[in-house]
Amino acid sequence: MDKRCIYYETCPILTGKAGVDEATLNNYKKIYCEAGRDMWGLCRRFQVREIVGRCPVEVLPDAPEDALEIIEKYDL
């Protein structure tokens, strides 16, 4: 089973489009992106993308809002 998130190659966090510093990026990779399905399932970006098919660049994996709050906030 693949440990990397299915959105690993296209995620703005990982491709540098979100402007996350290197230490934070490495932390996100370790906690969410490369830790298997159970962990990427906790990523807010993953959750929102699974529901509506996209996620705003500025939403971080550990956003305090839940996926539905993010969807409402950004009118997705």
C-alpha beads as a LAMMPS data file, in Angstrom:
LAMMPS data file: protein, C-alpha beads

76 atoms
75 bonds

1 atom types
1 bond types

-500.0 500.0 xlo xhi
-500.0 500.0 ylo yhi
-500.0 500.0 zlo zhi

Masses

1 110.0

Atoms # bond

1 1 1 0.000 0.000 0.000
2 1 1 1.257 3.438 -0.930
3 1 1 2.169 5.605 2.051
4 1 1 2.039 8.824 0.021
5 1 1 -1.156 10.815 -0.343
6 1 1 -2.931 10.331 -3.654
7 1 1 -2.644 14.109 -4.199
8 1 1 1.072 14.205 -3.346
9 1 1 2.264 15.198 -6.821
10 1 1 -0.261 18.022 -7.293
11 1 1 -0.746 19.457 -3.797
12 1 1 0.124 23.190 -3.659
13 1 1 1.692 22.666 -0.242
14 1 1 4.199 20.214 -1.705
15 1 1 4.746 21.948 -5.036
16 1 1 5.686 25.255 -3.405
17 1 1 2.617 27.217 -4.508
18 1 1 1.390 27.724 -0.940
19 1 1 4.596 29.389 0.277
20 1 1 5.100 27.135 3.293
21 1 1 8.547 27.304 4.888
22 1 1 10.791 24.257 4.636
23 1 1 10.536 23.193 8.295
24 1 1 6.740 23.326 8.201
25 1 1 6.687 21.528 4.858
26 1 1 8.858 18.718 6.214
27 1 1 6.585 18.447 9.228
28 1 1 3.456 18.213 7.041
29 1 1 5.113 15.560 4.885
30 1 1 6.014 13.481 7.917
31 1 1 2.664 13.837 9.695
32 1 1 0.244 13.763 6.767
33 1 1 1.596 13.361 3.249
34 1 1 3.883 10.350 3.663
35 1 1 2.285 8.610 6.644
36 1 1 -0.315 6.415 4.962
37 1 1 -4.036 6.652 4.256
38 1 1 -5.095 6.979 7.893
39 1 1 -2.993 10.102 8.308
40 1 1 -3.678 11.795 4.989
41 1 1 -7.328 11.243 5.780
42 1 1 -6.822 13.720 8.643
43 1 1 -5.441 16.422 6.332
44 1 1 -7.965 19.238 5.870
45 1 1 -6.848 19.740 2.269
46 1 1 -7.437 16.063 1.506
47 1 1 -10.854 16.113 3.193
48 1 1 -12.049 19.188 1.302
49 1 1 -10.733 17.907 -2.016
50 1 1 -12.459 14.571 -1.534
51 1 1 -15.786 16.333 -0.926
52 1 1 -15.756 19.093 -3.563
53 1 1 -12.892 18.139 -5.875
54 1 1 -10.665 21.118 -5.090
55 1 1 -9.234 23.034 -2.183
56 1 1 -8.090 26.664 -1.861
57 1 1 -4.309 27.077 -1.840
58 1 1 -4.320 28.847 1.530
59 1 1 -5.940 25.936 3.413
60 1 1 -3.272 24.088 5.375
61 1 1 -3.312 20.398 6.327
62 1 1 -3.786 21.268 9.999
63 1 1 -6.393 24.013 9.536
64 1 1 -8.446 24.460 12.731
65 1 1 -11.763 24.407 10.856
66 1 1 -13.289 21.103 9.830
67 1 1 -13.813 20.325 6.144
68 1 1 -17.435 21.488 6.074
69 1 1 -16.526 24.789 7.719
70 1 1 -13.803 25.320 5.108
71 1 1 -16.226 24.534 2.305
72 1 1 -18.700 27.047 3.714
73 1 1 -16.022 29.682 4.406
74 1 1 -14.731 29.568 0.828
75 1 1 -18.169 28.992 -0.724
76 1 1 -17.010 25.836 -2.492

Bonds

1 1 1 2
2 1 2 3
3 1 3 4
4 1 4 5
5 1 5 6
6 1 6 7
7 1 7 8
8 1 8 9
9 1 9 10
10 1 10 11
11 1 11 12
12 1 12 13
13 1 13 14
14 1 14 15
15 1 15 16
16 1 16 17
17 1 17 18
18 1 18 19
19 1 19 20
20 1 20 21
21 1 21 22
22 1 22 23
23 1 23 24
24 1 24 25
25 1 25 26
26 1 26 27
27 1 27 28
28 1 28 29
29 1 29 30
30 1 30 31
31 1 31 32
32 1 32 33
33 1 33 34
34 1 34 35
35 1 35 36
36 1 36 37
37 1 37 38
38 1 38 39
39 1 39 40
40 1 40 41
41 1 41 42
42 1 42 43
43 1 43 44
44 1 44 45
45 1 45 46
46 1 46 47
47 1 47 48
48 1 48 49
49 1 49 50
50 1 50 51
51 1 51 52
52 1 52 53
53 1 53 54
54 1 54 55
55 1 55 56
56 1 56 57
57 1 57 58
58 1 58 59
59 1 59 60
60 1 60 61
61 1 61 62
62 1 62 63
63 1 63 64
64 1 64 65
65 1 65 66
66 1 66 67
67 1 67 68
68 1 68 69
69 1 69 70
70 1 70 71
71 1 71 72
72 1 72 73
73 1 73 74
74 1 74 75
75 1 75 76
